[in-house]
Amino acid sequence: MPVGARFGHTCTPLGDGRVVLFGGATGGGGCFTVLADAHVLDPRTRTWSRMETEGPSPAARLGHASVCVGEGHGQVVVYGGSAGGGMLVPEDMYLLDADDLEGPGWAVVRVEGPTPGARYGHAMVFSEGQMELVVFGGHNGLEALGDLWTLSIRGRPFGPWRWTQVSAANSLAPSPRCYHAAAVCPAGAARGMVVVFGGRRSDGACLNDAWGLEPRSDGSWEWVLAPVGASALPEPRCQHACVFLGEWLLVAGGRGAASSGRDAPLSSALYDTGSGEWVACDLGVHRCWHACWAAEGVVFSHGGFCDGKWSAPGSELELAGVYFEEADVVAGGGQVGSSKRLRRAWPPMCCSEMVREVPTVLLQADAWPPTVLLDAEPPPGRELPELVRLGDLPPL
């Protein structure tokens, strides 16, 4: 069943490869309809099916946030959003149990004490190491926000939960913003760190700074301004998407400030959390207020306003393959300097011609990032992931 064109929706990957789409709005040119439907994407067939759910479902909304939580990674939490027309939805939190064998169902999560309050355009991630939801920023209908909240779900899969407003361990913190994006780094020195990029201030100016939110051993959190090397920063933007590919943060699409031509397409960018360098790239994701996620080395993008055309959103599901170079590998007791070469694409699918030539380096085959054991010649630094456009899929 087609999900239809929409913007301001969320697409949340589950632990088994499925993706749950919820909400958003359709229409354009100042006239749109806010939605409350839920769909699930089958990764094998890349087809959507509408979820027939039970229980008290969330009200129609856009600009909300959703994440997958729990040990089974089959529960989706939805919080915040706008009902359109400048109205905020209630601050209730909903949980969708997509693993329920009797059929998926919504439930209102019981929350005790103060909450972050109603807001839209905020960022919410799940820190698996801390077993906490993390919410930062957003807009309360009057101004952009810069507050930070966490909610522990450890030992309480269905509540009651309690929000905690976090004061940073130091005085350094990002400025208030909305329509930014955040993701949790899964690998490398920044593993477990929440990385936030961009957003829009209350005065409409867009941002291009990156921040890391690091969990400390005592359970607190600390903001760190992301280091920047000699490379140029990406263009300031909002309503973009961020996903991690190993140690690399991909910033996809977005909308620029009015003074810089906000309808102009924005190139994507990669941030190396190991070196602090930015690398410009172009996946053709010239859209904003879309949904984006990564699975097995493929980046998916769905919906949003494309190429600066605000008349109507798109319904396309687009893909881009991501490949990491690997040099000569001696495996299975092979001889050092052997001509046998193993190149591993990420994902392991097709296109040997897409893999560039690399220096001869002996690597530990299954380490991520690859561990250099012996150099046949000096390597030129950490390898850049190669992004290969796989093309547009027909609307689903």
Backbone hydrogen bonds, N-H to C=O, Kabsch-Sander energy under -0.5 kcal/mol:
donor,donor_aa,acceptor,acceptor_aa,energy
6,R,314,G,-1.4
7,F,25,A,-2.1
8,G,289,W,-2.2
10,T,22,F,-1.7
12,T,20,V,-2.9
14,L,18,R,-3.5
15,G,73,H,-3.0
17,G,14,L,-1.3
19,V,41,L,-1.1
20,V,12,T,-2.5
21,L,19,V,-0.6
21,L,39,H,-2.9
22,F,10,T,-2.1
23,G,37,D,-2.0
24,G,61,R,-2.9
25,A,7,F,-2.1
26,T,33,T,-2.3
28,G,31,C,-1.8
29,G,310,W,-1.9
31,C,28,G,-1.5
33,T,26,T,-2.9
35,L,24,G,-3.2
39,H,21,L,-2.3
40,V,49,S,-2.6
41,L,19,V,-2.7
42,D,40,V,-0.5
42,D,47,T,-2.4
46,R,42,D,-2.4
47,T,42,D,-0.7
49,S,40,V,-1.8
51,M,38,A,-2.7
52,E,50,R,-0.6
53,T,51,M,-1.0
54,E,104,P,-1.2
57,S,55,G,-1.0
61,R,35,L,-2.0
62,L,82,S,-1.8
63,G,8,G,-1.8
64,H,8,G,-0.6
65,A,79,Y,-1.8
67,V,77,V,-1.7
69,V,75,Q,-2.8
73,H,70,G,-0.6
75,Q,69,V,-1.2
76,V,96,L,-2.5
77,V,67,V,-2.8
78,V,94,Y,-2.5
79,Y,65,A,-2.5
80,G,92,D,-0.6
81,G,119,R,-3.3
82,S,62,L,-3.4
83,A,87,M,-2.5
84,G,87,M,-0.7
87,M,84,G,-1.5
89,V,81,G,-1.9
94,Y,78,V,-2.1
95,L,107,A,-2.7
96,L,76,V,-3.0
97,D,95,L,-0.6
97,D,105,G,-2.1
98,A,74,G,-2.4
98,A,96,L,-1.1
100,D,97,D,-0.9
103,G,100,D,-1.7
105,G,97,D,-0.8
106,W,54,E,-3.3
107,A,95,L,-1.5
109,V,93,M,-2.8
109,V,107,A,-0.5
110,R,158,F,-0.7
112,E,161,W,-3.5
120,Y,139,H,-2.0
121,G,63,G,-2.5
122,H,63,G,-0.5
123,A,136,F,-2.0
125,V,134,V,-2.1
127,S,125,V,-0.5
127,S,132,E,-3.0
128,E,126,F,-0.9
131,M,127,S,-1.6
132,E,127,S,-1.7
133,L,151,L,-2.9
134,V,125,V,-2.6
135,V,149,W,-2.8
136,F,123,A,-2.4
137,G,147,D,-2.0
138,G,145,L,-0.6
138,G,177,R,-2.9
139,H,120,Y,-2.4
140,N,143,E,-1.7
145,L,138,G,-3.0
145,L,177,R,-0.6
149,W,135,V,-2.6
150,T,164,T,-2.4
151,L,133,L,-2.0
152,S,162,R,-0.6
153,I,131,M,-2.4
154,R,131,M,-0.6
156,R,153,I,-2.0
159,G,156,R,-1.1
161,W,110,R,-3.1
163,W,112,E,-0.7
163,W,114,P,-0.6
164,T,150,T,-2.6
166,V,148,L,-2.8
168,A,166,V,-0.6
169,A,221,W,-1.4
177,R,145,L,-2.5
178,C,200,R,-1.9
179,Y,121,G,-2.3
180,H,121,G,-0.7
181,A,197,F,-1.7
183,A,195,V,-1.8
185,C,193,M,-2.7
191,R,188,G,-1.7
192,G,185,C,-3.1
193,M,190,A,-2.5
194,V,213,L,-2.5
195,V,183,A,-3.1
195,V,193,M,-0.5
196,V,211,W,-2.8
197,F,181,A,-2.6
198,G,209,D,-2.0
199,G,207,L,-0.6
199,G,237,R,-2.7
200,R,178,C,-2.8
201,R,205,A,-2.9
204,G,201,R,-1.7
207,L,199,G,-2.4
207,L,237,R,-0.6
211,W,196,V,-2.5
212,G,224,V,-3.5
213,L,194,V,-3.2
214,E,212,G,-0.6
214,E,222,E,-3.1
216,R,220,S,-3.1
219,G,216,R,-2.0
222,E,214,E,-2.0
224,V,212,G,-2.8
226,A,210,A,-2.1
229,G,276,G,-2.2
237,R,207,L,-2.1
238,C,255,R,-1.9
239,Q,179,Y,-2.0
240,H,179,Y,-0.6
241,A,252,A,-1.6
243,V,250,L,-1.9
245,L,248,W,-3.3
248,W,245,L,-2.0
249,L,271,Y,-2.5
250,L,243,V,-3.3
250,L,248,W,-0.6
251,V,249,L,-0.6
251,V,269,A,-3.1
252,A,241,A,-2.8
252,A,250,L,-0.6
253,G,251,V,-0.5
254,G,287,R,-3.1
255,R,238,C,-3.1
256,G,262,R,-0.7
260,S,257,A,-1.1
261,G,258,A,-1.4
264,A,261,G,-2.1
268,S,281,C,-0.9
269,A,251,V,-1.9
270,L,279,V,-2.8
271,Y,249,L,-2.4
272,D,270,L,-0.5
272,D,277,E,-2.7
273,T,247,E,-1.6
273,T,271,Y,-0.8
276,G,272,D,-2.9
279,V,270,L,-2.6
281,C,268,S,-2.3
286,H,284,G,-1.9
287,R,285,V,-1.5
288,C,305,F,-2.0
289,W,239,Q,-2.7
291,A,302,H,-2.3
293,W,300,F,-1.9
295,A,298,V,-2.4
298,V,295,A,-1.7
299,V,320,A,-2.9
300,F,293,W,-3.3
300,F,298,V,-0.5
301,S,318,E,-1.9
302,H,291,A,-2.7
303,G,316,E,-1.5
304,G,6,R,-2.9
305,F,288,C,-2.1
307,D,286,H,-4.2
309,K,306,C,-2.0
310,W,308,G,-0.8
314,G,304,G,-2.8
318,E,301,S,-2.7
318,E,316,E,-0.6
319,L,391,G,-1.1
320,A,299,V,-1.6
321,G,388,V,-2.8
322,V,297,G,-2.3
323,Y,386,E,-3.0
331,A,329,V,-0.7
334,G,331,A,-0.9
338,S,335,Q,-2.1
343,R,341,R,-0.6
344,R,342,L,-0.5
345,A,343,R,-0.6
349,M,347,P,-2.5
354,M,351,C,-1.4
355,V,352,S,-1.5
356,R,354,M,-0.6
361,V,359,P,-0.9
362,L,374,L,-2.5
363,L,328,D,-0.6
363,L,361,V,-0.6
364,Q,371,T,-1.7
365,A,363,L,-0.7
367,A,364,Q,-1.2
372,V,370,P,-0.6
373,L,362,L,-2.2
374,L,362,L,-1.3
376,A,360,T,-1.3
376,A,374,L,-0.6
377,E,360,T,-0.7
386,E,323,Y,-3.7
387,L,385,P,-0.5
388,V,321,G,-3.2
388,V,386,E,-0.6
389,R,387,L,-0.5
390,L,319,L,-1.4
391,G,319,L,-0.6
393,L,317,L,-1.5
396,L,315,S,-0.7
